Amino acid sequence: MKSQNTIKEQPGIKGRVRAVLINEKTKQKRIINWNKNLITTAGAQSILYHFGGLGAYSYEGRANYGAIGSGTATPAISNTALGTELARTATVEISSASVVGLTLTLQTFFTSGIAYSNISEFGLFGDDASGVSASGTLMEHALFSETFDKSTDESLTVDVEITLTI
């Protein structure tokens, strides 16, 4: 009798982001609640290259920059850049990262002192990303549930969770 493979495969990857603004003078906090993010095709491929040791970049499969933007188009897996990038912060400013179970949690921090208007999107960039707008591979892309401004008195933390489902 021939045995049947009864393994049911349902792997996937999903994530969510939220924005937390803190007025550095008054300590007042504003929270833009959790929103789904999308792992791009290029981002998933980058992770696989890293896993297989096939990468061409020193940061292959690693998100080394976070960026905010003002684009409003619905994220798509084919995206390679934010709609309109406003600013990005390097890995040295990613303040924490941890893995619990199958969830990666990290925080990307934008300091006070610079104002940005109409923030509506966020993305993680990796591979050969640099401080130059739209450089590197867009690994994940999210729209916030509301557009918001960041004043010069506010810092901005973007909380990111990415979960593998198996």
RAPEPE-V852477 format. One record per pair of residues at least 4 apart in sequence whose ideal C-beta (glycine too) atoms are under 6 Angstrom apart, sorted by the first residue. I is the first residue (numbers start at 1). J is the second residue. If there is no record, write none. Layout:
# RAPEPE-V852477
i=I j=J
i=I j=J
This chain:
# RAPEPE-V852477
i=11 j=166
i=12 j=165
i=13 j=39
i=13 j=164
i=14 j=163
i=15 j=37
i=15 j=161
i=15 j=162
i=16 j=34
i=16 j=36
i=16 j=37
i=16 j=161
i=17 j=35
i=17 j=37
i=17 j=122
i=17 j=142
i=17 j=158
i=17 j=160
i=18 j=32
i=18 j=33
i=18 j=34
i=18 j=159
i=19 j=32
i=19 j=158
i=20 j=31
i=20 j=157
i=21 j=30
i=21 j=154
i=21 j=156
i=22 j=29
i=22 j=155
i=23 j=28
i=23 j=153
i=23 j=154
i=24 j=112
i=24 j=153
i=25 j=153
i=32 j=144
i=32 j=148
i=35 j=142
i=35 j=144
i=35 j=145
i=37 j=140
i=37 j=142
i=38 j=75
i=38 j=141
i=39 j=43
i=39 j=44
i=39 j=140
i=40 j=77
i=40 j=79
i=40 j=138
i=41 j=77
i=42 j=137
i=43 j=139
i=43 j=140
i=46 j=61
i=46 j=126
i=46 j=127
i=46 j=137
i=47 j=61
i=49 j=54
i=49 j=55
i=49 j=60
i=50 j=55
i=50 j=60
i=50 j=61
i=55 j=60
i=57 j=127
i=57 j=128
i=59 j=64
i=59 j=126
i=59 j=127
i=60 j=127
i=62 j=126
i=63 j=124
i=63 j=126
i=63 j=139
i=64 j=91
i=64 j=126
i=64 j=129
i=65 j=88
i=65 j=90
i=65 j=125
i=65 j=129
i=66 j=89
i=66 j=108
i=66 j=124
i=67 j=82
i=67 j=85
i=67 j=88
i=67 j=123
i=68 j=86
i=68 j=87
i=68 j=119
i=68 j=122
i=69 j=82
i=69 j=83
i=69 j=84
i=69 j=85
i=69 j=86
i=69 j=121
i=70 j=84
i=70 j=86
i=70 j=118
i=70 j=120
i=71 j=82
i=71 j=83
i=71 j=84
i=71 j=121
i=72 j=120
i=73 j=83
i=75 j=79
i=75 j=141
i=79 j=138
i=79 j=141
i=80 j=138
i=81 j=134
i=81 j=138
i=82 j=121
i=82 j=123
i=85 j=133
i=85 j=134
i=86 j=116
i=89 j=93
i=89 j=108
i=89 j=110
i=93 j=109
i=94 j=106
i=94 j=108
i=95 j=107
i=95 j=109
i=96 j=107
i=97 j=106
i=98 j=105
i=99 j=104
i=102 j=163
i=102 j=164
i=103 j=161
i=103 j=163
i=104 j=162
i=105 j=161
i=106 j=160
i=107 j=157
i=107 j=159
i=108 j=158
i=109 j=157
i=110 j=156
i=111 j=155
i=112 j=153
i=112 j=154
i=112 j=155
i=113 j=152
i=115 j=151
i=115 j=152
i=116 j=150
i=117 j=149
i=118 j=147
i=119 j=148
i=120 j=144
i=120 j=147
i=121 j=143
i=122 j=142
i=122 j=158
i=123 j=138
i=123 j=141
i=124 j=139
i=124 j=140
i=125 j=129
i=125 j=136
i=125 j=138
i=126 j=136
i=126 j=137
i=126 j=139
i=127 j=136
i=127 j=137
i=128 j=136
i=129 j=135
i=129 j=136
i=130 j=135
i=150 j=154
i=150 j=156
